[in-house]
Amino acid sequence: MEARQAMIATYEDIHSLVRAVRSIREEGCEDVTVIGPIMETELEEVLGKPASPVRRYALLGGITGLVCGFALTVWSSYYYPLVVGGKPLASIPAYVVIAFEMTILFAGISALIGMLIHNRMPTSKLHPAHDPRLSEDRFAVRAVCDPARAAKVEEVLRSYSPGEVRLEN
């Protein structure tokens, strides 16, 4: 089995990058990685990435916060009873604000934890295509393909005016 070849092309314009990624995906190159300072919806569609599971973390955290907010306030009102004007001890409308705040707090914290888990952060090992310029103003596409397709993929990458195209060893 022949070793697969990896090519890295850098672009200054995200629209050129999107067109290049679309073209190399049409050429049959499935192992495509994009690195850059921002992500665009069109690029996510071209890459065919599934939706992020982080929103499920936020939903579960929000539901947990809502339940904990109401449980905390109802428990504390029965543990330290203070009857005022004949009102019931557990007056739900008065506790909505606290439950809302707990919902936001738990959803935010759980979304942060989910993001860290799914981004595999913190990491001590950088991606092979890492270049400090890719965090500022440039985009890169890394395509790994069979040696038989490498020449065609390189030609397609060069057709969209990249800053540079290099083979990775």
Backbone as CSV, one residue per row, in Angstrom:
resi,resn,N_x,N_y,N_z,CA_x,CA_y,CA_z,C_x,C_y,C_z
1,MET,0.841,-1.177,0.000,0.000,0.000,0.000,0.890,1.245,0.000
2,GLU,0.629,2.119,-0.932,1.422,3.341,-1.047,1.018,4.346,0.031
3,ALA,2.008,5.122,0.432,1.736,6.168,1.415,0.917,7.273,0.766
4,ARG,0.020,7.832,1.528,-0.805,8.918,1.005,-0.029,10.220,1.082
5,GLN,-0.316,11.129,0.174,0.364,12.421,0.134,-0.536,13.509,0.702
6,ALA,0.091,14.412,1.429,-0.633,15.546,1.997,-0.114,16.824,1.372
7,MET,-1.045,17.672,0.963,-0.708,18.981,0.395,-1.365,20.061,1.226
8,ILE,-0.656,21.158,1.392,-1.189,22.292,2.142,-1.138,23.511,1.237
9,ALA,-2.284,24.170,1.097,-2.366,25.403,0.309,-2.917,26.502,1.206
10,THR,-2.308,27.685,1.138,-2.781,28.818,1.943,-3.459,29.835,1.038
11,TYR,-4.522,30.438,1.554,-5.310,31.419,0.816,-5.522,32.652,1.690
12,GLU,-5.630,33.788,1.047,-5.928,35.022,1.769,-7.429,35.299,1.806
13,ASP,-8.168,34.705,0.873,-9.599,34.971,0.735,-10.379,33.702,1.064
14,ILE,-11.370,33.821,1.928,-12.141,32.645,2.321,-12.998,32.110,1.168
15,HIS,-13.400,32.986,0.259,-14.230,32.543,-0.857,-13.428,31.681,-1.835
16,SER,-12.169,32.019,-2.048,-11.298,31.175,-2.861,-11.088,29.827,-2.182
17,LEU,-10.954,29.861,-0.875,-10.792,28.627,-0.109,-12.014,27.732,-0.258
18,VAL,-13.198,28.307,-0.159,-14.432,27.524,-0.281,-14.510,26.885,-1.664
19,ARG,-14.202,27.647,-2.700,-14.234,27.086,-4.057,-13.189,25.981,-4.229
20,ALA,-12.008,26.167,-3.650,-10.958,25.154,-3.755,-11.370,23.872,-3.026
21,VAL,-11.929,24.010,-1.842,-12.362,22.836,-1.086,-13.468,22.101,-1.829
22,ARG,-14.409,22.848,-2.376,-15.486,22.219,-3.145,-14.916,21.437,-4.328
23,SER,-13.947,22.017,-5.017,-13.366,21.361,-6.195,-12.582,20.106,-5.831
24,ILE,-11.784,20.162,-4.767,-11.012,18.961,-4.427,-11.901,17.871,-3.841
25,ARG,-13.006,18.257,-3.210,-13.966,17.234,-2.763,-14.627,16.564,-3.961
26,GLU,-14.891,17.337,-5.018,-15.456,16.762,-6.246,-14.457,15.849,-6.947
27,GLU,-13.158,16.094,-6.746,-12.111,15.248,-7.332,-11.977,13.919,-6.587
28,GLY,-12.641,13.789,-5.464,-12.619,12.535,-4.720,-11.705,12.528,-3.514
29,CYS,-11.182,13.666,-3.129,-10.324,13.766,-1.958,-11.224,13.933,-0.730
30,GLU,-11.251,12.915,0.122,-12.159,12.927,1.269,-11.519,13.472,2.541
31,ASP,-10.212,13.314,2.696,-9.524,13.750,3.908,-9.079,15.200,3.743
32,VAL,-9.973,16.137,4.057,-9.717,17.568,3.879,-9.873,18.254,5.232
33,THR,-8.858,19.044,5.588,-8.883,19.810,6.833,-8.699,21.276,6.499
34,VAL,-9.503,22.134,7.106,-9.395,23.574,6.889,-8.989,24.232,8.197
35,ILE,-8.017,25.130,8.110,-7.525,25.848,9.280,-7.592,27.336,8.970
36,GLY,-8.100,28.116,9.893,-8.180,29.553,9.667,-8.710,30.294,10.867
37,PRO,-8.718,31.618,10.786,-9.164,32.418,11.933,-10.676,32.424,12.125
38,ILE,-11.454,32.209,11.071,-12.916,32.179,11.191,-13.466,31.020,10.382
39,MET,-14.715,30.669,10.650,-15.385,29.625,9.895,-16.612,30.239,9.251
40,GLU,-16.961,29.765,8.087,-18.119,30.272,7.374,-19.102,29.128,7.166
41,THR,-20.381,29.433,7.181,-21.416,28.418,7.044,-21.264,27.648,5.741
42,GLU,-20.978,28.349,4.672,-20.817,27.690,3.375,-19.665,26.688,3.406
43,LEU,-18.617,27.019,4.118,-17.464,26.124,4.237,-17.837,24.878,5.035
44,GLU,-18.613,25.035,6.066,-19.065,23.874,6.842,-19.906,22.944,5.982
45,GLU,-20.747,23.511,5.124,-21.570,22.694,4.235,-20.715,21.940,3.228
46,VAL,-19.702,22.608,2.681,-18.828,21.983,1.686,-18.035,20.840,2.320
47,LEU,-17.581,21.028,3.543,-16.818,19.987,4.224,-17.699,18.812,4.647
48,GLY,-18.995,19.038,4.761,-19.913,17.964,5.137,-19.786,17.557,6.593
49,LYS,-19.461,18.496,7.455,-19.315,18.206,8.873,-20.693,18.128,9.534
50,PRO,-20.862,17.207,10.486,-22.138,17.136,11.205,-22.297,18.318,12.157
51,ALA,-23.516,18.545,12.589,-23.788,19.641,13.526,-23.070,19.386,14.843
52,SER,-22.679,20.448,15.493,-21.927,20.357,16.740,-22.802,19.792,17.866
53,PRO,-22.264,18.861,18.643,-23.033,18.313,19.762,-23.014,19.204,20.998
54,VAL,-22.334,20.342,20.936,-22.223,21.223,22.103,-23.586,21.769,22.507
55,ARG,-24.486,21.961,21.565,-25.802,22.502,21.920,-26.572,21.549,22.833
56,ARG,-26.305,20.240,22.731,-26.955,19.291,23.633,-26.462,19.487,25.070
57,TYR,-25.173,19.780,25.209,-24.635,20.080,26.536,-25.347,21.300,27.125
58,ALA,-25.519,22.330,26.317,-26.181,23.547,26.794,-27.636,23.267,27.172
59,LEU,-28.329,22.464,26.370,-29.720,22.130,26.673,-29.823,21.358,27.991
60,LEU,-28.995,20.336,28.147,-29.043,19.556,29.382,-28.642,20.401,30.588
61,GLY,-27.641,21.263,30.414,-27.251,22.154,31.498,-28.360,23.128,31.841
62,GLY,-29.055,23.650,30.841,-30.163,24.572,31.077,-31.317,23.913,31.817
63,ILE,-31.656,22.705,31.411,-32.738,21.982,32.104,-32.331,21.680,33.543
64,THR,-31.090,21.274,33.732,-30.597,21.007,35.079,-30.627,22.280,35.931
65,GLY,-30.223,23.400,35.346,-30.254,24.668,36.069,-31.666,25.086,36.441
66,LEU,-32.612,24.873,35.545,-34.010,25.212,35.828,-34.532,24.396,37.003
67,VAL,-34.298,23.097,36.957,-34.757,22.227,38.037,-34.056,22.590,39.349
68,CYS,-32.752,22.819,39.294,-32.008,23.179,40.515,-32.462,24.534,41.068
69,GLY,-32.758,25.484,40.200,-33.223,26.793,40.652,-34.534,26.710,41.409
70,PHE,-35.495,25.973,40.834,-36.771,25.814,41.532,-36.604,24.965,42.785
71,ALA,-35.791,23.906,42.716,-35.605,23.041,43.882,-34.951,23.810,45.029
72,LEU,-33.961,24.628,44.715,-33.278,25.407,45.756,-34.237,26.369,46.447
73,THR,-35.018,27.081,45.671,-35.911,28.077,46.267,-37.064,27.438,47.034
74,VAL,-37.648,26.381,46.493,-38.752,25.713,47.199,-38.232,25.053,48.471
75,TRP,-37.076,24.380,48.379,-36.503,23.738,49.564,-36.199,24.772,50.648
76,SER,-35.592,25.884,50.251,-35.233,26.879,51.266,-36.469,27.531,51.885
77,SER,-37.556,27.674,51.118,-38.760,28.261,51.698,-39.430,27.317,52.688
78,TYR,-39.318,26.004,52.498,-39.882,25.057,53.458,-38.929,24.809,54.629
79,TYR,-37.639,24.940,54.388,-36.675,24.719,55.459,-36.659,25.898,56.438
80,TYR,-36.810,27.111,55.894,-36.893,28.323,56.709,-38.247,28.990,56.456
81,PRO,-39.317,28.439,57.015,-40.651,28.972,56.698,-40.867,30.385,57.248
82,LEU,-41.418,31.229,56.371,-41.742,32.593,56.749,-43.057,32.932,56.056
83,VAL,-44.146,32.812,56.790,-45.461,33.062,56.230,-45.716,34.564,56.271
84,VAL,-45.986,35.139,55.085,-46.218,36.572,54.972,-47.576,36.780,54.317
85,GLY,-48.490,37.378,55.018,-49.793,37.730,54.459,-50.619,36.549,53.990
86,GLY,-50.415,35.379,54.550,-51.204,34.212,54.196,-50.819,33.577,52.872
87,LYS,-49.696,33.985,52.258,-49.260,33.398,50.992,-48.707,31.991,51.225
88,PRO,-48.803,31.130,50.224,-48.223,29.792,50.383,-46.696,29.875,50.498
89,LEU,-46.117,28.884,51.128,-44.664,28.884,51.308,-43.935,28.807,49.966
90,ALA,-44.397,27.970,49.068,-43.750,27.816,47.762,-44.542,28.601,46.720
91,SER,-44.240,29.869,46.597,-44.910,30.734,45.639,-44.072,30.777,44.355
92,ILE,-44.454,29.977,43.401,-43.653,29.769,42.187,-43.346,31.072,41.439
93,PRO,-44.283,32.003,41.223,-43.923,33.221,40.472,-42.753,33.993,41.072
94,ALA,-42.602,33.951,42.376,-41.494,34.670,43.000,-40.148,33.999,42.720
95,TYR,-40.175,32.723,42.347,-38.934,31.973,42.157,-38.504,31.874,40.694
96,VAL,-39.271,32.427,39.798,-38.956,32.322,38.373,-37.634,33.018,38.046
97,VAL,-37.380,34.154,38.643,-36.144,34.900,38.350,-34.924,34.080,38.751
98,ILE,-34.958,33.471,39.928,-33.821,32.671,40.382,-33.651,31.443,39.494
99,ALA,-34.760,30.802,39.128,-34.686,29.634,38.242,-34.136,30.036,36.874
100,PHE,-34.531,31.190,36.366,-34.021,31.669,35.077,-32.515,31.900,35.148
101,GLU,-32.067,32.551,36.194,-30.635,32.825,36.348,-29.835,31.535,36.467
102,MET,-30.342,30.568,37.187,-29.656,29.272,37.309,-29.643,28.544,35.969
103,THR,-30.716,28.691,35.191,-30.760,28.081,33.864,-29.654,28.639,32.985
104,ILE,-29.511,29.949,32.949,-28.475,30.590,32.137,-27.086,30.194,32.625
105,LEU,-26.880,30.197,33.934,-25.578,29.840,34.498,-25.184,28.409,34.150
106,PHE,-26.079,27.461,34.389,-25.765,26.059,34.119,-25.604,25.805,32.627
107,ALA,-26.430,26.435,31.787,-26.302,26.241,30.335,-24.964,26.771,29.836
108,GLY,-24.550,27.932,30.329,-23.273,28.501,29.900,-22.084,27.665,30.334
109,ILE,-22.094,27.214,31.568,-20.979,26.407,32.066,-20.918,25.062,31.347
110,SER,-22.057,24.425,31.146,-22.040,23.121,30.468,-21.681,23.264,28.989
111,ALA,-22.066,24.363,28.341,-21.659,24.586,26.956,-20.147,24.785,26.861
112,LEU,-19.572,25.490,27.823,-18.118,25.669,27.855,-17.413,24.332,28.040
113,ILE,-17.897,23.514,28.951,-17.302,22.201,29.179,-17.436,21.333,27.930
114,GLY,-18.613,21.354,27.290,-18.804,20.586,26.058,-17.882,21.050,24.942
115,MET,-17.689,22.364,24.828,-16.785,22.894,23.802,-15.353,22.432,24.050
116,LEU,-14.912,22.486,25.298,-13.553,22.049,25.621,-13.372,20.560,25.338
117,ILE,-14.378,19.765,25.635,-14.293,18.324,25.386,-14.224,18.039,23.895
118,HIS,-15.116,18.639,23.110,-15.185,18.319,21.683,-14.119,19.012,20.849
119,ASN,-13.510,20.055,21.366,-12.376,20.674,20.676,-11.059,20.052,21.114
120,ARG,-11.139,19.077,22.010,-9.956,18.409,22.557,-8.960,19.431,23.104
121,MET,-9.479,20.321,23.925,-8.640,21.365,24.506,-8.495,21.116,25.991
122,PRO,-7.449,21.488,26.605,-6.237,22.041,26.008,-5.429,20.937,25.334
123,THR,-4.666,21.314,24.351,-3.839,20.358,23.629,-2.393,20.825,23.637
124,SER,-1.500,19.887,23.682,-0.083,20.236,23.668,0.546,19.970,22.307
125,LYS,-0.192,19.310,21.423,0.340,18.958,20.115,-0.394,19.764,19.043
126,LEU,0.341,20.515,18.248,-0.258,21.322,17.195,-0.496,20.485,15.950
127,HIS,-1.433,20.930,15.131,-1.743,20.261,13.869,-0.523,20.338,12.951
128,PRO,-0.308,19.315,12.107,0.856,19.342,11.212,0.893,20.557,10.279
129,ALA,-0.253,21.095,9.966,-0.302,22.231,9.045,-0.276,23.572,9.769
130,HIS,0.002,23.567,11.055,-0.059,24.810,11.829,0.962,25.834,11.349
131,ASP,0.496,27.040,11.216,1.323,28.179,10.845,0.742,29.364,11.611
132,PRO,1.544,30.168,12.284,0.993,31.290,13.066,0.153,32.261,12.236
133,ARG,0.422,32.374,10.946,-0.361,33.283,10.100,-1.813,32.850,9.986
134,LEU,-2.079,31.562,10.223,-3.439,31.042,10.074,-4.353,31.494,11.213
135,SER,-3.790,32.089,12.235,-4.600,32.624,13.325,-4.903,34.099,13.124
136,GLU,-4.325,34.700,12.101,-4.482,36.136,11.911,-5.278,36.477,10.652
137,ASP,-4.696,36.179,9.483,-5.317,36.680,8.254,-5.283,35.697,7.091
138,ARG,-4.917,34.477,7.310,-4.824,33.510,6.218,-5.629,32.255,6.549
139,PHE,-5.947,31.523,5.490,-6.655,30.261,5.601,-5.812,29.193,4.933
140,ALA,-5.945,27.971,5.382,-5.211,26.874,4.761,-6.133,25.685,4.591
141,VAL,-5.860,24.930,3.554,-6.549,23.666,3.343,-5.477,22.594,3.248
142,ARG,-5.696,21.510,3.980,-4.776,20.370,3.959,-5.549,19.207,3.380
143,ALA,-5.068,18.715,2.250,-5.729,17.619,1.553,-4.802,16.416,1.526
144,VAL,-5.307,15.283,1.996,-4.555,14.033,1.976,-5.241,13.123,0.976
145,CYS,-4.467,12.658,-0.019,-5.062,11.833,-1.072,-4.061,10.787,-1.546
146,ASP,-4.547,9.909,-2.402,-3.696,8.880,-2.996,-2.692,9.529,-3.938
147,PRO,-1.516,8.919,-4.092,-0.506,9.492,-4.998,-1.004,9.613,-6.441
148,ALA,-1.914,8.749,-6.852,-2.441,8.813,-8.215,-3.246,10.094,-8.441
149,ARG,-3.902,10.596,-7.404,-4.723,11.801,-7.526,-3.976,13.062,-7.117
150,ALA,-2.791,12.920,-6.562,-2.071,14.052,-5.986,-1.806,15.158,-7.004
151,ALA,-1.406,14.794,-8.218,-1.102,15.805,-9.235,-2.351,16.603,-9.597
152,LYS,-3.473,15.912,-9.743,-4.725,16.585,-10.097,-5.202,17.488,-8.957
153,VAL,-5.096,17.019,-7.726,-5.508,17.829,-6.576,-4.622,19.056,-6.451
154,GLU,-3.316,18.883,-6.674,-2.407,20.031,-6.612,-2.736,21.047,-7.706
155,GLU,-3.085,20.555,-8.880,-3.465,21.455,-9.984,-4.733,22.231,-9.640
156,VAL,-5.694,21.547,-9.036,-6.942,22.207,-8.641,-6.666,23.260,-7.571
157,LEU,-5.832,22.932,-6.589,-5.499,23.898,-5.544,-4.807,25.130,-6.114
158,ARG,-3.914,24.930,-7.069,-3.191,26.050,-7.675,-4.102,26.918,-8.561
159,SER,-5.187,26.353,-9.043,-6.061,27.110,-9.940,-6.851,28.209,-9.219
160,TYR,-6.873,28.191,-7.895,-7.615,29.194,-7.135,-6.697,30.234,-6.502
161,SER,-5.526,30.455,-7.060,-4.561,31.495,-6.652,-4.174,31.427,-5.173
162,PRO,-3.566,30.337,-4.757,-3.141,30.269,-3.358,-1.876,31.077,-3.132
163,GLY,-1.612,31.409,-1.890,-0.359,32.073,-1.549,0.798,31.111,-1.754
164,GLU,0.596,29.863,-1.342,1.611,28.827,-1.535,0.939,27.462,-1.500
165,VAL,1.559,26.520,-2.169,1.153,25.128,-2.123,2.414,24.329,-1.838
166,ARG,2.355,23.489,-0.807,3.536,22.690,-0.505,3.122,21.269,-0.159
167,LEU,4.004,20.348,-0.458,3.800,18.949,-0.099,4.323,18.727,1.299
168,GLU,3.606,17.949,2.058,4.000,17.640,3.422,4.683,16.299,3.428
169,ASN,5.750,16.182,4.163,6.472,14.904,4.228,5.967,14.044,5.352
